[in-house]
Amino acid sequence: MTGTGGGSGDPRGDLSLGKLAIAVVGSATGVLAIVTVLMITLQPGPVLGLTIVLVGIACAIAVMGFVSTRMTRRAYGRGDDRG
């Protein structure tokens, strides 16, 4: 599914859902991989480990939102028709 961007040579509006999904899931996977490496190297106790994991999950969700918003705005513009 592609967008409704400009002319034939205009890259704006050309956003496939596959690219978006791969980028979003990939970014979250990267964050969770960093958290996993951190857990293996630090080997924290239960409370600190749980805290690290919860912060990692929150960061993964935040990165997913950031990447999807950035890609969507790059493809379709900011959408300043708020009303």
Secondary structure, DSSP 4 states (H G I P E B T S, - for coil): -----SSTT--TT---HHHHHHHHHHHHHHHHHHHHHHHHHH---HHHHHHHHHHHHHHHHHHHHHHHHHHHHHHH-------
